[in-house]
Amino acid sequence: MTATSTIKAREVVDSTMRTEETIRDRIETLRDEYDSHDPPSTELEDEAEVAILRAIEELEWVLEDREADEGFTT
């Protein structure tokens, strides 16, 4: 069993197909999942927290990247 097995699997979808609201909802869900393991009581929960934080970071990067693209003018 791996740390990521404790996290609900999500369908992989191109980030350009996700709305900002969908991404923000996913971030909130991941934060709730993170909070449920805080403080981690096992090594597996500790690894799950790391995986959750990485997923949150990646989703926030998508939002920042999208905001940067919207502000770009030629």
N, C-alpha and C positions, 0 to 999 in steps of 0.2 A: 504494500500500500504506500502510495506517495503522498506528499503534502498536498498536492493539487487535487487528489481524489476527494478531499473533504469539501472542495468548492464545487458548487453546482456547475455542470458543464453548460456552456453557452454555444450556440451555433456561431460559427465563424462567418462574419459578413463583412464585406468591404466597408471600411469606415465612411466612405463617401455616401453610402446608402443609409446611414444612421442619422437621425435628426439630433439636434443638440439636446432636445428634451429626453430622448431615449438614452443618450450618453450620460446625461446628468442623473437620470433615474438609476442607471447601472452603477454609477459611482456611489450613490446613496445606498444602494443594496449592498455593495461591497463594503462600505464603511460600517453598515449594520453587522455584516458578517465578521468584520474585523473586531468590532466591539464585543461580539459574543465570545471571542477567544481571548479577551483581555482581562487580566493577564493570562498568558498561556500557562496551562498546567502540565502540558506534556511537550516533548520534543516535536511531536507531530503538529500540535497546535502552533508552536513557535514557527515551524516551517510554513504552515498555512498562512500565518500572519504575513510572512515575508512575501509569499505568492500574492496575497490580496493587495498588499501595498504596491507591488510591482504592477498589478492590473490597474489599480487606481491611477498610478503615475502614467501608464500608457494612455489611458482614457483622457486624462487631463492634458497630455501632450497633443492628442488628437484635437481637443477643443482649442488649445492655443494655436496649433497649426492652422486650423480652420479660420480662427479669428485673424491670423496674420494674412491668410490668403484673401479674406474679404477686404482687408485694408489696402491691398496692393493695387496700385494704379499704374498704367503705362502712359 
